[in-house]
C-alpha cells in the first residue's frame, strides 16, 4: 500500500518534518541489513487515539536489539513517549506506526562496533494489510519454495530488518503466482509462520500456533489472540504443525499488527472452511479489544492524550 505522508517523524530525539527525515546513501544498515524495527497500530477510541500494546512493542524492540548486539540509546519509556508525540503531531485518529533502530552513516564494513545507532519513529494512515474483508472472506495461501531461516542462521526471535529478505522473496513469489500470502516451512518441513503473520490452525477443537522454536516470531498479536481465545473458552496451545495438518484444518487464520485477524480459505488450492466459528469469535473480540471496548483488555491500549 502506498504511504500517505504525515507532518512529523521522530528522529534521534526530535520531531522533524516528514520530507526532512533523510539518511545518507552510505548509511550502514542500508548496505548490510542490520537494524531492528516494530510494527504498531493506534486506533480511534472513545477517549481519542490509543496505541495497542505500545510498551510491549518497545520492550520487544529492545529485546531484538539485544540479540543483535545493538545498544539502543533510548529507554523503553522514552520510546513510548516519543511514539505518543508522533501520533499527536499527526492529528490522526488511527494509524500504523513504524519504529526503527539502525546503524547510521560514518562507518563501512561488517564490523558494527564503531557504528552510531540511530532511531526513528514514523506513523501514517494504513488500512487492513490483507484486505478489509479478510476476516469474513478469507485469503488464499501458497506454501513458499523459500525455507524459513533457523536460529543459527538469522535469529527469528529478533524482528530484524535483514530477516525480511526471506519474507519478501516468499511474498512476491506468492503474489506473482496469484495468491494473497505465503506460508513458510522451516528446514524440518514444519510450519513456521507467514511472511509477516503468525499462523493459527484449529483441529478437533484445539487451536494451535507454531512456537518460536519452529522459526516463528514471538508475536504480540499472537499473544493477544491466545489470551482472547482462552478467555472465550477455547483450548489454545503452541504446537508443531505440518503442511498436511493445515490441509485438513477445520479452520485457519493469520494474525499480526498489520494483518490483524485474517481468515484463510485455502492453502495450495485445498479449501479450508472459512470463516470458521473460532476465527469469527476471536476476530470480533480482537477488533473490540484494540479499540478499548473490552474491560478485561483495557490495559492493552495506551492513550496518546
FILO-913117 format. One line per 10 residues: number of its first residue (from 1); their letters; for each residue x negated, y, z negated of N, C-alpha, C. Coordinates in nm, 2 decimals. Example, Ala and Ser with C-alpha at 12.3 -4.5 7.8 and 13.67 -1.06 7.14 Angstrom:
1	AS	-1.32/-0.57/-0.78/-1.23/-0.45/-0.78/-1.32/-0.33/-0.78  -1.28/-0.22/-0.71/-1.37/-0.11/-0.71/-1.29/0.00/-0.79 $
END
This chain:
1	XXXXXXXXXX	-0.08/-0.12/0.00/0.00/0.00/0.00/-0.09/0.12/0.00  -0.05/0.23/0.07/-0.13/0.35/0.07/-0.13/0.42/-0.06  -0.23/0.49/-0.09/-0.24/0.57/-0.22/-0.19/0.71/-0.20  -0.10/0.75/-0.29/-0.05/0.88/-0.29/-0.13/0.96/-0.39  -0.20/1.07/-0.35/-0.28/1.14/-0.44/-0.20/1.21/-0.55  -0.26/1.22/-0.67/-0.20/1.30/-0.78/-0.30/1.41/-0.81  -0.28/1.49/-0.91/-0.35/1.61/-0.93/-0.49/1.59/-0.99  -0.51/1.50/-1.08/-0.64/1.48/-1.15/-0.68/1.34/-1.17  -0.81/1.32/-1.17/-0.87/1.19/-1.21/-0.97/1.22/-1.32  -0.97/1.13/-1.42/-1.07/1.15/-1.53/-1.20/1.08/-1.49 $
11	XXXXXXXXXX	-1.31/1.16/-1.50/-1.44/1.11/-1.47/-1.54/1.15/-1.57  -1.60/1.05/-1.64/-1.70/1.08/-1.74/-1.67/1.19/-1.83  -1.55/1.18/-1.89/-1.51/1.27/-2.00/-1.44/1.40/-1.96  -1.41/1.42/-1.83/-1.33/1.54/-1.80/-1.24/1.51/-1.68  -1.13/1.59/-1.68/-1.04/1.58/-1.57/-1.09/1.66/-1.45  -1.09/1.60/-1.33/-1.14/1.67/-1.21/-1.03/1.66/-1.11  -1.03/1.75/-1.01/-0.93/1.75/-0.90/-0.95/1.62/-0.83  -0.84/1.57/-0.78/-0.84/1.44/-0.70/-0.94/1.44/-0.59  -0.95/1.54/-0.51/-1.04/1.54/-0.40/-1.19/1.57/-0.44  -1.21/1.61/-0.56/-1.34/1.63/-0.61/-1.40/1.51/-0.68 $
21	XXXXXXXXXX	-1.32/1.40/-0.69/-1.37/1.28/-0.76/-1.45/1.19/-0.66  -1.57/1.24/-0.64/-1.66/1.18/-0.54/-1.78/1.10/-0.60  -1.83/1.01/-0.53/-1.96/0.94/-0.57/-2.05/0.94/-0.45  -2.18/0.92/-0.48/-2.28/0.92/-0.37/-2.28/0.79/-0.30  -2.32/0.79/-0.17/-2.32/0.67/-0.09/-2.42/0.57/-0.14  -2.52/0.61/-0.22/-2.61/0.52/-0.28/-2.58/0.48/-0.42  -2.46/0.50/-0.46/-2.41/0.45/-0.59/-2.44/0.30/-0.60  -2.50/0.26/-0.71/-2.55/0.12/-0.73/-2.44/0.02/-0.71  -2.32/0.04/-0.77/-2.22/-0.06/-0.77/-2.16/-0.07/-0.63  -2.16/0.03/-0.55/-2.12/0.02/-0.41/-2.19/-0.08/-0.33 $
31	XXXXXXXXXX	-2.32/-0.10/-0.36/-2.41/-0.19/-0.29/-2.41/-0.33/-0.35  -2.39/-0.34/-0.48/-2.41/-0.47/-0.54/-2.29/-0.53/-0.61  -2.18/-0.46/-0.61/-2.05/-0.51/-0.67/-2.05/-0.53/-0.82  -2.14/-0.45/-0.89/-2.15/-0.47/-1.03/-2.06/-0.36/-1.10  -1.95/-0.39/-1.14/-1.86/-0.30/-1.21/-1.75/-0.38/-1.28  -1.67/-0.31/-1.36/-1.56/-0.38/-1.43/-1.44/-0.28/-1.42  -1.32/-0.33/-1.41/-1.20/-0.25/-1.39/-1.08/-0.31/-1.46  -0.97/-0.23/-1.46/-0.84/-0.28/-1.51/-0.73/-0.23/-1.42  -0.62/-0.30/-1.42/-0.50/-0.26/-1.36/-0.39/-0.24/-1.46  -0.34/-0.13/-1.48/-0.24/-0.10/-1.59/-0.12/-0.02/-1.52 $
41	XXXXXXXXXX	-0.01/-0.03/-1.59/0.11/0.04/-1.54/0.17/0.12/-1.66  0.22/0.24/-1.62/0.30/0.32/-1.71/0.44/0.32/-1.65  0.54/0.31/-1.74/0.68/0.30/-1.70/0.76/0.42/-1.76  0.87/0.45/-1.69/0.96/0.55/-1.75/1.04/0.49/-1.86  1.05/0.55/-1.97/1.13/0.50/-2.08/1.22/0.62/-2.13  1.30/0.59/-2.23/1.39/0.69/-2.28/1.32/0.80/-2.35  1.19/0.77/-2.40/1.11/0.86/-2.46/1.00/0.92/-2.37  1.02/0.91/-2.24/0.91/0.96/-2.15/0.82/0.84/-2.11  0.72/0.88/-2.03/0.63/0.78/-1.98/0.56/0.70/-2.09  0.55/0.57/-2.07/0.48/0.48/-2.17/0.39/0.38/-2.09 $
51	XXXXXXXXXX	0.27/0.36/-2.14/0.18/0.27/-2.08/0.19/0.13/-2.14  0.21/0.03/-2.06/0.23/-0.11/-2.11/0.10/-0.17/-2.15  0.09/-0.20/-2.28/-0.03/-0.27/-2.34/-0.16/-0.20/-2.31  -0.16/-0.07/-2.32/-0.28/0.01/-2.29/-0.40/-0.03/-2.37  -0.39/-0.04/-2.50/-0.50/-0.07/-2.58/-0.56/-0.21/-2.55  -0.47/-0.31/-2.52/-0.51/-0.44/-2.49/-0.59/-0.44/-2.36  -0.55/-0.36/-2.26/-0.62/-0.35/-2.14/-0.76/-0.29/-2.16  -0.77/-0.19/-2.24/-0.90/-0.12/-2.26/-0.99/-0.21/-2.34  -0.93/-0.29/-2.43/-1.02/-0.39/-2.50/-1.07/-0.50/-2.41  -0.99/-0.54/-2.31/-1.04/-0.63/-2.21/-1.15/-0.57/-2.12 $
61	XXXXXXXXXX	-1.13/-0.44/-2.09/-1.23/-0.37/-2.01/-1.37/-0.38/-2.09  -1.36/-0.36/-2.22/-1.49/-0.37/-2.30/-1.54/-0.51/-2.30  -1.45/-0.61/-2.31/-1.50/-0.75/-2.31/-1.56/-0.78/-2.17  -1.50/-0.74/-2.06/-1.56/-0.76/-1.93/-1.70/-0.70/-1.92  -1.71/-0.58/-1.97/-1.84/-0.51/-1.97/-1.94/-0.58/-2.05  -1.90/-0.63/-2.17/-2.00/-0.71/-2.25/-2.05/-0.83/-2.18  -1.96/-0.90/-2.11/-2.00/-1.02/-2.03/-2.10/-0.98/-1.92  -2.08/-0.86/-1.86/-2.17/-0.82/-1.75/-2.29/-0.74/-1.80  -2.31/-0.73/-1.94/-2.42/-0.66/-2.00/-2.42/-0.51/-1.97  -2.30/-0.46/-1.96/-2.28/-0.31/-1.94/-2.23/-0.26/-2.08 $
71	XXXXXXXXXX	-2.30/-0.16/-2.12/-2.27/-0.09/-2.25/-2.19/0.04/-2.22  -2.06/0.03/-2.23/-1.97/0.14/-2.19/-2.00/0.26/-2.28  -2.00/0.38/-2.23/-2.03/0.50/-2.31/-1.91/0.56/-2.38  -1.79/0.49/-2.36/-1.67/0.54/-2.43/-1.61/0.43/-2.50  -1.55/0.46/-2.62/-1.49/0.36/-2.70/-1.35/0.32/-2.64  -1.29/0.22/-2.70/-1.15/0.18/-2.66/-1.06/0.30/-2.69  -1.07/0.36/-2.80/-0.99/0.47/-2.84/-1.00/0.59/-2.75  -1.12/0.62/-2.71/-1.15/0.73/-2.62/-1.09/0.70/-2.48  -1.09/0.58/-2.43/-1.04/0.54/-2.30/-0.89/0.54/-2.31  -0.83/0.51/-2.42/-0.68/0.51/-2.44/-0.64/0.66/-2.42 $
81	XXXXXXXXXX	-0.70/0.75/-2.49/-0.66/0.89/-2.49/-0.69/0.95/-2.35  -0.80/0.91/-2.29/-0.82/0.96/-2.15/-0.71/0.91/-2.05  -0.67/0.79/-2.07/-0.56/0.74/-1.98/-0.43/0.82/-2.00  -0.40/0.85/-2.13/-0.28/0.93/-2.15/-0.29/1.07/-2.09  -0.42/1.13/-2.10/-0.44/1.26/-2.04/-0.42/1.26/-1.89  -0.46/1.15/-1.82/-0.45/1.14/-1.68/-0.30/1.12/-1.64  -0.23/1.04/-1.71/-0.08/1.02/-1.68/-0.01/1.15/-1.71  -0.04/1.22/-1.82/0.03/1.35/-1.84/0.00/1.45/-1.73  -0.13/1.46/-1.69/-0.16/1.55/-1.58/-0.10/1.52/-1.45  -0.06/1.39/-1.43/0.00/1.36/-1.30/0.15/1.40/-1.29 $
91	XXXXXXXXXX	0.21/1.42/-1.41/0.35/1.45/-1.41/0.44/1.34/-1.37  0.39/1.22/-1.35/0.47/1.11/-1.30/0.54/1.04/-1.42  0.66/0.99/-1.39/0.74/0.92/-1.49/0.69/0.77/-1.50  0.64/0.72/-1.39/0.59/0.59/-1.39/0.47/0.58/-1.28  0.37/0.50/-1.31/0.26/0.50/-1.22/0.17/0.38/-1.24  0.08/0.35/-1.15/-0.02/0.25/-1.16/-0.15/0.32/-1.20  -0.23/0.26/-1.29/-0.34/0.32/-1.35/-0.47/0.23/-1.32  -0.57/0.29/-1.27/-0.70/0.22/-1.24/-0.82/0.28/-1.32  -0.85/0.21/-1.43/-0.98/0.25/-1.49/-1.09/0.16/-1.43  -1.21/0.22/-1.41/-1.33/0.15/-1.36/-1.45/0.20/-1.42 $
101	XXXXXXXXXX	-1.54/0.11/-1.45/-1.68/0.14/-1.50/-1.78/0.08/-1.40  -1.87/0.16/-1.36/-1.97/0.12/-1.26/-2.10/0.18/-1.28  -2.20/0.12/-1.22/-2.34/0.17/-1.22/-2.35/0.28/-1.12  -2.40/0.40/-1.16/-2.40/0.52/-1.08/-2.52/0.54/-0.99  -2.53/0.66/-0.94/-2.64/0.69/-0.85/-2.77/0.72/-0.92  -2.88/0.68/-0.86/-3.01/0.71/-0.92/-3.11/0.60/-0.93  -3.06/0.48/-0.93/-3.15/0.36/-0.93/-3.10/0.26/-0.82  -3.19/0.19/-0.75/-3.15/0.10/-0.65/-3.23/-0.03/-0.67  -3.17/-0.14/-0.63/-3.23/-0.27/-0.66/-3.14/-0.35/-0.76  -3.17/-0.48/-0.78/-3.08/-0.57/-0.85/-3.09/-0.54/-1.00 $
111	XXXXXXXXXX	-3.19/-0.48/-1.05/-3.21/-0.46/-1.19/-3.11/-0.34/-1.24  -3.01/-0.38/-1.32/-2.92/-0.27/-1.36/-2.96/-0.20/-1.49  -3.06/-0.25/-1.55/-3.10/-0.20/-1.69/-3.13/-0.05/-1.69  -3.19/0.01/-1.58/-3.22/0.15/-1.59/-3.10/0.24/-1.54  -2.99/0.17/-1.49/-2.89/0.25/-1.43/-2.79/0.32/-1.53  -2.74/0.43/-1.49/-2.64/0.50/-1.57/-2.51/0.42/-1.55  -2.42/0.44/-1.65/-2.29/0.38/-1.64/-2.18/0.49/-1.63  -2.11/0.50/-1.53/-2.01/0.60/-1.51/-1.87/0.53/-1.53  -1.77/0.61/-1.57/-1.64/0.56/-1.60/-1.54/0.66/-1.54  -1.44/0.61/-1.47/-1.33/0.69/-1.41/-1.20/0.63/-1.44 $
121	XXXXXXXXXX	-1.09/0.71/-1.44/-0.95/0.66/-1.46/-0.87/0.74/-1.37  -0.79/0.68/-1.28/-0.70/0.74/-1.18/-0.56/0.68/-1.20  -0.46/0.75/-1.16/-0.33/0.70/-1.15/-0.25/0.75/-1.03  -0.16/0.68/-0.98/-0.08/0.72/-0.87/0.05/0.64/-0.86  0.15/0.68/-0.78/0.27/0.60/-0.77/0.25/0.48/-0.69  0.30/0.36/-0.74/0.28/0.24/-0.67/0.40/0.14/-0.70  0.46/0.10/-0.60/0.58/0.01/-0.62/0.53/-0.14/-0.65  0.63/-0.23/-0.64/0.60/-0.37/-0.67/0.50/-0.42/-0.56  0.40/-0.49/-0.61/0.29/-0.53/-0.52/0.33/-0.63/-0.42  0.42/-0.72/-0.46/0.46/-0.83/-0.37/0.60/-0.81/-0.31 $
131	XXXXXXXXXX	0.66/-0.69/-0.33/0.79/-0.65/-0.28/0.89/-0.64/-0.39  0.98/-0.54/-0.36/1.09/-0.51/-0.46/1.18/-0.63/-0.49  1.19/-0.72/-0.40/1.28/-0.84/-0.42/1.21/-0.97/-0.44  1.08/-0.95/-0.49/1.00/-1.08/-0.51/1.06/-1.16/-0.62  1.12/-1.10/-0.72/1.18/-1.18/-0.83/1.30/-1.26/-0.79  1.38/-1.20/-0.70/1.50/-1.27/-0.66/1.49/-1.36/-0.53  1.41/-1.32/-0.44/1.40/-1.39/-0.31/1.27/-1.48/-0.31  1.17/-1.44/-0.38/1.05/-1.52/-0.39/0.96/-1.49/-0.27  0.84/-1.54/-0.28/0.73/-1.52/-0.18/0.68/-1.66/-0.13  0.61/-1.65/-0.02/0.56/-1.77/0.04/0.41/-1.78/0.01 $
141	XXXXXXXXXX	0.36/-1.89/-0.04/0.22/-1.91/-0.08/0.15/-2.01/0.02  0.02/-1.99/0.03/-0.06/-2.08/0.11/-0.18/-2.12/0.02  -0.22/-2.24/0.02/-0.34/-2.28/-0.05/-0.46/-2.24/0.03  -0.55/-2.16/-0.04/-0.66/-2.10/0.03/-0.77/-2.20/0.06  -0.84/-2.18/0.17/-0.96/-2.26/0.20/-1.08/-2.21/0.12  -1.06/-2.10/0.06/-1.17/-2.04/-0.03/-1.16/-2.09/-0.17  -1.26/-2.15/-0.23/-1.26/-2.21/-0.36/-1.28/-2.09/-0.46  -1.21/-2.10/-0.57/-1.23/-2.00/-0.68/-1.37/-2.03/-0.74  -1.44/-1.92/-0.76/-1.57/-1.94/-0.82/-1.56/-1.98/-0.97  -1.67/-2.05/-1.02/-1.66/-2.10/-1.15/-1.74/-2.02/-1.25 $
151	XXXXXXXXXX	-1.75/-2.07/-1.37/-1.81/-1.99/-1.48/-1.96/-1.97/-1.47  -2.02/-2.06/-1.40/-2.17/-2.04/-1.38/-2.21/-1.98/-1.25  -2.11/-1.93/-1.18/-2.14/-1.86/-1.05/-2.11/-1.71/-1.07  -1.98/-1.68/-1.09/-1.93/-1.54/-1.11/-1.83/-1.55/-1.23  -1.86/-1.49/-1.34/-1.77/-1.52/-1.46/-1.63/-1.47/-1.44  -1.54/-1.57/-1.43/-1.40/-1.53/-1.40/-1.33/-1.47/-1.53  -1.39/-1.48/-1.64/-1.33/-1.42/-1.76/-1.35/-1.27/-1.76  -1.44/-1.22/-1.68/-1.46/-1.07/-1.66/-1.39/-1.02/-1.54  -1.32/-0.91/-1.56/-1.25/-0.85/-1.44/-1.35/-0.76/-1.38  -1.43/-0.83/-1.29/-1.55/-0.76/-1.23/-1.52/-0.73/-1.08 $
161	XXXXXXXXXX	-1.57/-0.62/-1.04/-1.54/-0.58/-0.90/-1.59/-0.68/-0.80  -1.71/-0.73/-0.82/-1.76/-0.83/-0.72/-1.69/-0.96/-0.71  -1.62/-1.00/-0.82/-1.54/-1.12/-0.82/-1.43/-1.12/-0.71  -1.38/-1.00/-0.68/-1.27/-0.98/-0.60/-1.30/-0.99/-0.45  -1.43/-1.01/-0.41/-1.46/-1.05/-0.27/-1.39/-1.19/-0.25  -1.40/-1.28/-0.34/-1.34/-1.41/-0.34/-1.19/-1.40/-0.31  -1.13/-1.31/-0.39/-0.98/-1.29/-0.38/-0.94/-1.22/-0.25  -1.02/-1.13/-0.20/-0.99/-1.06/-0.08/-1.00/-1.15/0.04  -1.10/-1.24/0.04/-1.11/-1.34/0.15/-0.98/-1.42/0.16  -0.94/-1.47/0.04/-0.82/-1.56/0.03/-0.69/-1.48/0.07 $
171	XXXXXXXXXX	-0.68/-1.36/0.02/-0.56/-1.28/0.05/-0.55/-1.25/0.20  -0.65/-1.21/0.27/-0.65/-1.18/0.41/-0.62/-1.30/0.49  -0.68/-1.41/0.45/-0.65/-1.54/0.52/-0.51/-1.58/0.51  -0.44/-1.56/0.40/-0.30/-1.59/0.38/-0.22/-1.50/0.46  -0.24/-1.37/0.46/-0.16/-1.27/0.53/-0.17/-1.30/0.68  -0.29/-1.32/0.73/-0.31/-1.35/0.88/-0.24/-1.48/0.92  -0.22/-1.57/0.83/-0.15/-1.69/0.86/0.00/-1.68/0.85  0.05/-1.56/0.80/0.19/-1.54/0.79/0.25/-1.56/0.66  0.17/-1.58/0.55/0.22/-1.60/0.42/0.20/-1.47/0.34  0.26/-1.47/0.22/0.26/-1.35/0.13/0.14/-1.34/0.04 $
181	XXXXXXXXXX	0.09/-1.46/0.00/-0.01/-1.46/-0.10/-0.08/-1.60/-0.09  -0.20/-1.61/-0.15/-0.28/-1.73/-0.16/-0.29/-1.79/-0.30  -0.29/-1.92/-0.31/-0.32/-1.98/-0.44/-0.46/-2.04/-0.43  -0.54/-2.03/-0.53/-0.68/-2.07/-0.52/-0.70/-2.19/-0.61  -0.78/-2.28/-0.56/-0.82/-2.40/-0.64/-0.96/-2.38/-0.68  -1.00/-2.45/-0.80/-1.14/-2.45/-0.84/-1.21/-2.56/-0.77  -1.34/-2.58/-0.80/-1.42/-2.68/-0.73/-1.38/-2.82/-0.76  -1.30/-2.84/-0.87/-1.25/-2.97/-0.91/-1.11/-2.99/-0.84  -1.06/-2.90/-0.76/-0.93/-2.91/-0.69/-0.81/-2.88/-0.78  -0.84/-2.82/-0.89/-0.73/-2.78/-0.98/-0.68/-2.64/-0.95 $
191	XXXXXXXXXX	-0.56/-2.61/-0.98/-0.51/-2.47/-0.96/-0.57/-2.38/-1.05  -0.62/-2.26/-1.00/-0.69/-2.16/-1.09/-0.59/-2.04/-1.10  -0.57/-1.97/-1.00/-0.48/-1.85/-1.00/-0.45/-1.81/-0.86  -0.38/-1.71/-0.84/-0.37/-1.65/-0.70/-0.47/-1.54/-0.69  -0.46/-1.46/-0.59/-0.57/-1.37/-0.56/-0.58/-1.25/-0.66  -0.46/-1.23/-0.73/-0.46/-1.12/-0.83/-0.35/-1.15/-0.93  -0.30/-1.27/-0.94/-0.19/-1.30/-1.03/-0.22/-1.44/-1.10  -0.17/-1.45/-1.22/-0.16/-1.58/-1.29/-0.04/-1.66/-1.24  -0.06/-1.79/-1.25/0.04/-1.89/-1.20/0.12/-1.95/-1.31  0.25/-1.96/-1.29/0.34/-2.04/-1.39/0.42/-2.14/-1.31 $
201	XXXXXXXXXX	0.42/-2.27/-1.35/0.49/-2.37/-1.29/0.58/-2.44/-1.39  0.71/-2.46/-1.36/0.80/-2.54/-1.45/0.82/-2.68/-1.40  0.79/-2.77/-1.49/0.82/-2.91/-1.45/0.87/-2.98/-1.57  0.99/-3.05/-1.55/1.05/-3.13/-1.66/1.07/-3.05/-1.79  1.11/-2.92/-1.77/1.14/-2.84/-1.88/1.03/-2.77/-1.95  0.90/-2.79/-1.90/0.78/-2.73/-1.96/0.73/-2.63/-1.86  0.69/-2.52/-1.91/0.63/-2.41/-1.83/0.48/-2.41/-1.85  0.40/-2.43/-1.75/0.26/-2.45/-1.75/0.19/-2.34/-1.68  0.08/-2.29/-1.73/-0.01/-2.19/-1.66/-0.15/-2.23/-1.68  -0.23/-2.23/-1.57/-0.37/-2.27/-1.58/-0.45/-2.19/-1.68 $
211	XXXXXXXXXX	-0.54/-2.25/-1.75/-0.62/-2.18/-1.86/-0.74/-2.11/-1.80  -0.81/-2.04/-1.88/-0.93/-1.97/-1.84/-1.04/-2.07/-1.79  -1.04/-2.19/-1.85/-1.13/-2.29/-1.81/-1.12/-2.34/-1.67  -1.00/-2.32/-1.61/-0.97/-2.35/-1.47/-1.02/-2.24/-1.37  -1.07/-2.13/-1.43/-1.12/-2.02/-1.35/-1.02/-1.91/-1.34  -0.91/-1.91/-1.42/-0.81/-1.81/-1.42/-0.86/-1.69/-1.51  -0.83/-1.57/-1.47/-0.85/-1.46/-1.56/-0.75/-1.47/-1.67  -0.79/-1.44/-1.79/-0.70/-1.44/-1.91/-0.61/-1.32/-1.90  -0.49/-1.34/-1.84/-0.41/-1.22/-1.81/-0.33/-1.16/-1.93  -0.33/-1.03/-1.93/-0.24/-0.96/-2.03/-0.10/-0.98/-2.00 $
221	XXXXXXXXXX	-0.06/-0.97/-1.87/0.08/-1.01/-1.83/0.11/-1.15/-1.86  0.01/-1.24/-1.83/0.03/-1.38/-1.86/0.06/-1.40/-2.01  -0.02/-1.34/-2.10/0.01/-1.35/-2.24/0.15/-1.29/-2.28  0.19/-1.18/-2.21/0.32/-1.13/-2.24/0.43/-1.22/-2.20  0.41/-1.28/-2.08/0.51/-1.38/-2.03/0.52/-1.50/-2.12  0.41/-1.55/-2.16/0.41/-1.67/-2.25/0.49/-1.64/-2.38  0.46/-1.52/-2.44/0.53/-1.48/-2.56/0.68/-1.47/-2.53  0.72/-1.40/-2.42/0.86/-1.39/-2.39/0.93/-1.53/-2.37  0.86/-1.61/-2.29/0.92/-1.75/-2.26/0.94/-1.82/-2.39  0.84/-1.82/-2.48/0.86/-1.89/-2.61/0.97/-1.83/-2.69 $
231	XXXXXXXXXX	0.98/-1.70/-2.69/1.08/-1.63/-2.77/1.22/-1.66/-2.71  1.23/-1.69/-2.58/1.36/-1.73/-2.52/1.39/-1.88/-2.54  1.29/-1.95/-2.60/1.32/-2.09/-2.64/1.26/-2.19/-2.54  1.17/-2.15/-2.45/1.11/-2.24/-2.36/0.98/-2.29/-2.41  0.95/-2.42/-2.38/0.82/-2.48/-2.41/0.72/-2.43/-2.31  0.63/-2.34/-2.35/0.53/-2.28/-2.26/0.39/-2.31/-2.31  0.30/-2.36/-2.22/0.17/-2.41/-2.25/0.07/-2.37/-2.15  -0.06/-2.36/-2.19/-0.17/-2.36/-2.09/-0.20/-2.50/-2.06  -0.22/-2.53/-1.93/-0.25/-2.67/-1.89/-0.29/-2.68/-1.75  -0.36/-2.79/-1.71/-0.41/-2.81/-1.58/-0.30/-2.84/-1.48 $
241	XXXXXXXXXX	-0.32/-2.79/-1.36/-0.22/-2.82/-1.25/-0.30/-2.86/-1.12  -0.25/-2.96/-1.05/-0.30/-2.99/-0.92/-0.20/-2.92/-0.82  -0.25/-2.92/-0.69/-0.16/-2.86/-0.59/-0.03/-2.95/-0.58  -0.05/-3.08/-0.60/0.07/-3.17/-0.59/0.17/-3.14/-0.70  0.12/-3.10/-0.82/0.21/-3.06/-0.92/0.30/-2.95/-0.88  0.24/-2.85/-0.80/0.31/-2.74/-0.76/0.41/-2.78/-0.65  0.37/-2.87/-0.56/0.46/-2.91/-0.45/0.59/-2.97/-0.51  0.59/-3.03/-0.62/0.71/-3.09/-0.68/0.76/-3.01/-0.80  0.73/-2.88/-0.81/0.77/-2.80/-0.92/0.92/-2.78/-0.92  0.98/-2.77/-1.04/1.12/-2.73/-1.05/1.14/-2.58/-1.02 $
251	XXXXXXXXXX	1.04/-2.50/-1.05/1.04/-2.36/-1.01/0.90/-2.31/-1.04  0.87/-2.19/-0.98/0.73/-2.13/-0.99/0.74/-1.98/-0.98  0.65/-1.92/-1.06/0.64/-1.77/-1.04/0.50/-1.73/-1.07  0.47/-1.61/-1.02/0.34/-1.54/-1.05/0.36/-1.42/-1.14  0.26/-1.38/-1.20/0.27/-1.26/-1.28/0.14/-1.19/-1.29  0.15/-1.06/-1.30/0.03/-0.97/-1.31/0.08/-0.83/-1.32  -0.01/-0.74/-1.36/0.03/-0.60/-1.37/0.09/-0.54/-1.25  0.02/-0.57/-1.13/0.07/-0.52/-1.01/0.19/-0.59/-0.96  0.19/-0.72/-0.97/0.30/-0.81/-0.92/0.41/-0.82/-1.01  0.39/-0.78/-1.14/0.49/-0.80/-1.25/0.53/-0.95/-1.25 $
261	XXXXXXXXXX	0.66/-0.99/-1.24/0.70/-1.13/-1.23/0.76/-1.15/-1.10  0.70/-1.24/-1.02/0.74/-1.26/-0.88/0.77/-1.41/-0.86  0.88/-1.45/-0.81/0.92/-1.59/-0.79/0.85/-1.64/-0.66  0.83/-1.77/-0.66/0.77/-1.83/-0.54/0.88/-1.93/-0.48  0.89/-1.91/-0.35/0.99/-2.00/-0.28/0.93/-2.12/-0.20  0.80/-2.11/-0.18/0.74/-2.22/-0.11/0.58/-2.22/-0.13  0.52/-2.34/-0.12/0.38/-2.35/-0.12/0.34/-2.44/0.00  0.26/-2.39/0.09/0.22/-2.47/0.21/0.34/-2.53/0.28  0.45/-2.45/0.29/0.57/-2.48/0.36/0.65/-2.59/0.29  0.62/-2.63/0.16/0.70/-2.71/0.08/0.79/-2.62/0.00 $
271	XXXXXXXXXX	0.92/-2.63/0.01/1.02/-2.55/-0.06/1.01/-2.57/-0.21  1.03/-2.46/-0.28/1.03/-2.47/-0.43/1.16/-2.40/-0.46  1.25/-2.46/-0.55/1.37/-2.39/-0.59/1.35/-2.25/-0.64  1.43/-2.15/-0.58/1.40/-2.01/-0.61/1.52/-1.93/-0.60  1.55/-1.84/-0.69/1.48/-1.82/-0.82/1.53/-1.92/-0.92  1.44/-1.98/-1.00/1.49/-2.07/-1.10/1.54/-2.00/-1.22  1.61/-2.08/-1.31/1.66/-2.01/-1.43/1.56/-1.96/-1.53  1.44/-2.03/-1.54/1.34/-1.98/-1.63/1.28/-1.85/-1.57  1.25/-1.85/-1.44/1.19/-1.74/-1.38/1.28/-1.62/-1.39  1.41/-1.64/-1.37/1.51/-1.53/-1.38/1.51/-1.47/-1.52 $
281	XXXXXXXXXX	1.52/-1.56/-1.62/1.53/-1.52/-1.76/1.41/-1.44/-1.80  1.29/-1.50/-1.77/1.17/-1.44/-1.82/1.15/-1.31/-1.74  1.17/-1.31/-1.61/1.15/-1.19/-1.53/1.24/-1.07/-1.58  1.36/-1.10/-1.61/1.45/-0.99/-1.65/1.42/-0.94/-1.79  1.38/-1.03/-1.88/1.33/-0.98/-2.01/1.20/-0.90/-2.00  1.11/-0.95/-1.92/0.99/-0.87/-1.90/1.02/-0.73/-1.85  1.11/-0.72/-1.75/1.14/-0.59/-1.70/1.20/-0.50/-1.80  1.27/-0.55/-1.90/1.32/-0.47/-2.01/1.21/-0.44/-2.11  1.12/-0.53/-2.13/1.02/-0.51/-2.23/0.92/-0.40/-2.19  0.89/-0.40/-2.06/0.79/-0.30/-2.01/0.84/-0.16/-2.02 $
291	XXXXXXXXXX	0.97/-0.14/-2.03/1.04/-0.01/-2.04/1.08/0.02/-2.18  1.03/-0.06/-2.28/1.06/-0.03/-2.42/1.20/-0.05/-2.46  1.27/-0.15/-2.39/1.41/-0.17/-2.41/1.44/-0.29/-2.50  1.33/-0.36/-2.55/1.34/-0.48/-2.63/1.27/-0.45/-2.76  1.34/-0.45/-2.87/1.29/-0.40/-3.00/1.16/-0.49/-3.04  1.17/-0.62/-3.02/1.06/-0.70/-3.07/0.93/-0.68/-2.99  0.94/-0.61/-2.88/0.82/-0.58/-2.80/0.78/-0.44/-2.79  0.84/-0.36/-2.88/0.82/-0.21/-2.88/0.67/-0.17/-2.89  0.60/-0.26/-2.97/0.45/-0.22/-2.99/0.37/-0.25/-2.86  0.43/-0.30/-2.76/0.36/-0.32/-2.63/0.36/-0.19/-2.55 $
301	XXXXX	0.44/-0.10/-2.58/0.45/0.02/-2.49/0.39/0.14/-2.57  0.29/0.21/-2.51/0.22/0.32/-2.58/0.26/0.45/-2.51  0.34/0.53/-2.58/0.39/0.65/-2.52/0.29/0.76/-2.49  0.30/0.82/-2.38/0.20/0.92/-2.34/0.21/1.05/-2.43  0.34/1.08/-2.46/0.36/1.20/-2.55/0.36/1.33/-2.47 $
END
